[in-house]
Amino acid sequence: MEDIIQLAIDLAGKLGADYAEARFQSDVLESIVLKNGVSEVSVFGELKGFNVRVVFKHSLGFASTSTLTRRAARDAVKRAVKVARASTGVLKKGVQMGEGRLGDEKVEVKARVKFDCVDLDSKVLLLKETDTSAKEAAMEAKTKLPARMLTLDNLTTERIVVTSDGACVSSVVPRVALNSFLTVYDPQKGTAQRHFNLGESAGWEAVEKWNLPRLLWEEAYSLSTSLMEARTPPTGEMDVVLGPEVAGIVCHESCGHPAEADRILGREAAQAGETYLKADSLGLRVGSSVVNVVDDPTLPRSFGFYLYDEEGVKARKRVLIKEGVIHEFLHNRETAHQFEVESNASSRSTAYNREPIIRMANTFLEPGDYSKEELIEGVKHGVYIKNFMEWNIDDRRFNQRYVGLEAYLIEKGKLMEKVRNPVLEVTTIGLWSAIDAVGKNLNFQAAYCGKGDPMQGIPVWTGGPNTRLRKIRLGGT
Amino acid sequence: MKQEEIPPYVVGLGVKYGATDVVAKLVELDRTMIRFSNNEVTASKSFRERTVNIFMMIKKQRAGSTIGVLSSKALQRVVKKLIKMAKISPPADIYATLPRGPFHYGPSLLKPSQVSLDLNKLINYVRETINGASELGALRVAGSLIATNLRIFLETSSEASAMQRSSSLEMSVRAFTSDVASGHSVSIAQSEREFQPAQAGRLAGETAKMAKNPRPGEPGKYTALLSPIVFADFVNQMGLLSSAFLIDAGSSFLTDKIGSEVASKKFTLIDDPTLGDTYGTRAFDDEGVPAKRNVIVQNGTLKTYLHNSTTAKKFNVKTTANAGLIVPSPWNLVVEPGGKTFEEMLSGIDDGIYVTNDWYLRYQNYRRGDFSTIPRDGIFRIKNGQINSPVRDLRINDNILRIFKNIRDLSRSRLWVKWWEVSIPTLTPYAVIEDINFTRSTT
């Protein structure tokens, strides 16, 4: 494959490209789906292809092909240059590639237990055991669990990225993921639903560690008791403690997305939208001094793991909010040039036929010093929101809504009864500014972040510790 | 091997190695996309792909695959692997043999006209769109143009055999008159004749101009006038969640609602892939069954879920030709028009809100239909039958069935909608909905 990639880079130069980048990508997926305890289908996918991206007279062209031959590669290069050339008449500033620490390295995440060492029977058996466990939990909580969807994926992604200015990196990363959707039912109380993902860049050993039967038992039991026991939550101004799952989605939606430099420049305006931040927002206070939010692709085992991005730039931890102040944006080489900084390696793509764009990896609130008990002890009257189901945020990333699923009343520093669907509908700065204490229990959740056109759902972790907000309005308007 | 020979070759292999049922579909895609923002092109893309989807059953045991096009030797390897996977897969609860062909497909549905991927023509569409919005006062214009030609070769072990061409043009455009004042519009078409990118640009520009200097909206319950883009998002929910697979998975507010009132009597929803010369026109589903017109909701009553042969057997009905081998899906949604003009609908609202676009629709509970979504681009207060002033920062927070039941009026004019937020092409009118709940962030 390396010779085809080099051929493409050379040809792009001959055709007048000022910059060229070629990527081979192979994604091999195995997936099993269990619906209501019954196997739906076993799926095997193998998508391999090649793409080339060029800058031709400040115009960016991209072409992909699923045919891995020298002829198809030459055709892709010609198409990339052709579409870039055709667009030169509708340019103003155009595109230039900025600086970045380009790599020349091979990265391989080795699975301790390889996927092909685990037969399909064992995987299905595990899911069935998990499904049974969830049903038993609902029964114990005196509800029913009439609808369950469990999907277990293992995916191995191989990439080779070469650029005309010297990057040459390759990687092999295995990933495992569980997607779970549960519906509990009671004739009097109706239904409650829970959706969550687990995911790691690792082999089958990660799945073994998850202990799925136990986890799904806990999830189904908790969902059942939320349905049966939860009371109407208090509303009005009060203290709220967010669990790690909620802190994680807040970091992703209300810090990571706003910090994407392509949004700041308006490049995603017609699809995923823009951001309330401006190019000159570095140094802007958006939260209290205990707020430190980072995005770190280099976390071992993380779902969003990588050591080099799709432009061949070496990855590093990015500090997005430091002590409550906007500290850094997420850049690829294109935005790095416009902002006159170095790329911080945020260029990612989900497949051979997708353009690399600015993405998060693993975005989280850095832990503080508080135990969960200490955070709760400091609340006279409030609510603890452990997890959520519904959420959304406007396309400037300023007005958001998180609706709790498992949530508890806090009275005089103690967790009390469950409350139903507390609503946090607040502004980004209002939320970050209300945080007065951050816990020390950092936890992560897996997610697929959607962005781009065509859409690219990319693996990420979102995370944080338990986090306390003071005097925030609960209940929306 | 020629590509039209690949599906029958795969089916033959599957049967030879022991499958009771085999479907092989080869998709050949040629697509150009031009993305633009700040009145300039930011990326131009060319995609050429050939993929093969294979689905096999050994009675109740199933396996499926999506692969790039491979050599005959590699295809043999994949088919053998799928057979092995199917053999060791636990049985599903239902086995329905694939619908028996051969079938007759409408010739006009099989070979609609192809769109040109000529770059000069496509760049001109982008220019026309930007100019259209700018003429109306837009300072910044962003969007994407997608031109696609597609060929699908399908073969099944039950003697369905077909080749379909399809083509499409999509323009999605967003115009800005300030960071918080914008308008959005779309034009989608199956042929160049019906494609109106400049008009889409003008509509987006006009909305952006009207949306200048918005003030924070007041939360509360309002009569809402929804543009076709917003209503299409809601109609997509109704269409997608009528899939029998999602009903079975507990992921739909339409569960146990066949024969029940799920919308106002003014609302009729049809999935009609046989509607010629439209974006979602198609001749057959993924089991090779000739596509058909299905009335999902008639005068407010839910008439059918969407089925493939497996879900149909489970629900004891006939397939609606909406396979999706695992998950049935709508192809081309059509809402029957109402009788009023936009102006007549507007003039009937004393105190309301006009929403021109929305995004980020999420459910608290799919089964109940409790959800919220965020209006974006122009949002306007309506007072005494007239658009009064632009507002911002509101969220629709309600129940999807309640919204459909509260339809007061639908317009005569309709627009085809498909864009980033609306995945199924949908022909929808404007809609007036009583009593929609709007909320706003508080801190």
Interface residues (C-beta under 8 A of the other chain):
Chain A: I32 V33 K35 N36 V38 S39 E40 V41 S42 V43 F44 G45 E46 L47 K48 G49 S59 L60 G61 F62 A63 S64 T65 S66 T67 A72 D75 A76 R79 A80 K82 V83 A84 A86 S87 G89 V90 L91 K92 K93 G94 V95 D119 L120 D121 V124 K128 P146 A147 R148 M149 F181 T183 G190 T191 A192 Q193 L265 G266 R267 E268 A269 A270 Q271 A272 G273 E274 N353 E355 M389 E390 W391 N392 I393 D394 D395 R396 F398 N399 Q400 R401 V403 N421 E425 V426 T427 G430 L431 A434 D453 P454 M455 I472 R473 G476 T477
Chain B: T32 M33 I34 R35 F36 S37 N38 N39 E40 V41 T42 A43 S44 K45 S46 F47 R48 E49 R50 T51 R62 A63 G64 S65 T66 I67 G68 V69 V78 K81 L82 M85 A86 I88 S89 P90 P91 A92 D93 L119 N120 L122 I123 V126 R127 I130 R140 A142 G143 S144 S172 V173 R174 F176 D179 V180 H184 P219 D248 A249 G250 S251 I326 W359 Y360 L361 R362 Y363 Q364 N365 Y366 R367 R368 D370 F371 S372 T373 I374 R376 D393 R395 N397 W420 T439 R440 S441 T442 T443
